[in-house]
């Protein structure tokens, strides 16, 4: 038993089954009564309806997920040693990356690494952290100490801009340095490819690390072809495609002018002549419609849009948007061409995405061959007991006539 005594909350009968199976969330309806004597964000013990210890976590009465579990070991106190152990365990997994080849990856992936509410991305010797929950926010000073001690990072930037913090009763903050020094730009390596990350203003924490393995997989399909990269952001997929062969031609389309400019810079950074490739600052849907009218055809089309659904209520409209996008993408794809299509909407599952692709192909009387399917990547592990925390789905398909 832990040397620290924590307040307790009791579950209704049979509500401990998912926890015993490894789930890390307890919804408010599973509690016998709200533990009003427990301060929001505080640590507590969870007991079964018969009074047996089940787990230890933090509590927030303001959210549907009332308790998020940190440990099921009664002897484990939630302190600096506990947090250092979790960071060490996370680092152990990331040793699959050779620093001279890949020095940017997700270090802490929330529930997947046993630290709900915390995301930490590593860019060379700089860490960029996001805290999404009240309980984790209260642990932040100890979290920062653990990260510095275990990683040897030169600086830590906090990016607490997520609107999800408001549901937890937290303020949405401007980016701020939490430790050391954090530059405006960081050069990183990913599979030997060079990129510049803006940790202060870039999307997410500065780069889409969860698409690393898909970018690498793209090389073999892109070689020598004409590649259309939709929602290209800073050109990650485009650079990988262009590096596959001097004969490869890429077209990058994004609504953000700064993102398109960053893509041009990334071409130059990797010794590629940007003038041999196309860059368009346009709405993707409009570009695809106009490209189809012009009769343009591509050997590879990449569809990597932002999340079309943030919650279950937006699911129906999101599916319509995905169907429209994939239909347009197929219209500019030559017979036998490769479609890489993605969804980062948590409420859209892999079966939903495959259904969208199949439906879009049927509308055009085309046949689909599923070639490869991916989720987040090795540095974004998923707790197998929590499939609802999966968010990214990516598939490579061959679209026949």
C-alpha positions, 0 to 999 in steps of 0.5 A: 500500500502507498505510504500516502493516503488518498481520498476515495471514491466508490464505484457502483456494482460491476463498474470496475470491469473495464478498469480491470481490463486496462481502461483508464477512464471512469465516467461520472455515472459509474460513481456511487456518489460524487466525492464532493469532499475531493478538490477538482484535479486532486488525486484519489483512490477508486474502490469497488462497490465492495470496498476493494482498491481498484485504481488511483487517478485524478478527479474532475467533477466538471467533465463526463470523464470524472476520473482518469487512472494513473496506476492500478498498483496500490503501492505506487504513490503519484509523485516525482518518482512515479512520473520519472518512471513513466517518462523512462518507460516512454523513452525506452520505446522511442529507442527504435529511432536512431538520432542521426536519422530521426530526432523528432518523435512523440515522447509522451502520448497521453493514455498510450503512455500511461499519462492521461492528459499529457502530450509531449513531442521531442524536436532534437533537444527541445520538448513541446508539451500540451496539458489537456486536463485539470489533474495533469495541470496540477501535476505539471511542476513535477512533470516538468522536473521529470522530463528535464531529468530523464531526457536532458532536454535543452528547453520545454515549450508549453502549447496549451492552446487547445479549446478542450482545456475549457471543458476541464475548467482550465484557461487557454494559454499563449505558448510559453517557455516552461524551462530552459530556452526554446528557439523560434525554429528547430531543424529536425531529421526524419528518416534522413529527410530534413525539415524546419519546425516552428514550435511556437506557431506551427500546427499541433506542436509544430509538425505532423509527427504521426504521419512519419511512417506514411510519408516513408511508405509513399516513396515506393508509390511516388517514384517517377510519377505525378503526385498531388498532395492535398492539404499539404501543410509544410510539404512533408509528403511532397518532399518525400515524393520528390526525393523518390526520383528526379523524375517525380513531379509534385503538386502541393495544395494548401489554403495557407500561404505560410504553409506553402512557403514553408513547403518551398523552403523544405524542398530547398533544404533537401537539395530539391529544385522547387521550380520543377514542382507546383505549389498552390495556395487554394481551397482544396475542394475548389482546386480538385473541382477545377483540376477535374474540369481541366482533365488533369490526371495524377499517378498518386493523390494524397488526401490528408485533411484536418479533422472534419468531426470534433465530436459525435454530433458532427459525424454525419456531416463529416462522412459527407465531407469525406465522401465528397473529398474522396470522390473528387480525389478519384476524379483526378486519379488515373486508372490504376493510380494510388490514393492515400487517404486519411482521417484524423477525426476520432469519431470516424473509424477505420471501417468508416474510412474504408466505407467512404473509399468504397462508396466513392469508387462505386459512384464512379464505377471504379474498383478499389484494391486496399494495399496498406493501412496505418494508424498513428505510428510506433511513437503514438502507442494506443492502450489496447483497452481503449480503442476510442483513443485511436484517431488517425486512419490512413490507407493506400489504395489502388483505384482501377478503371 
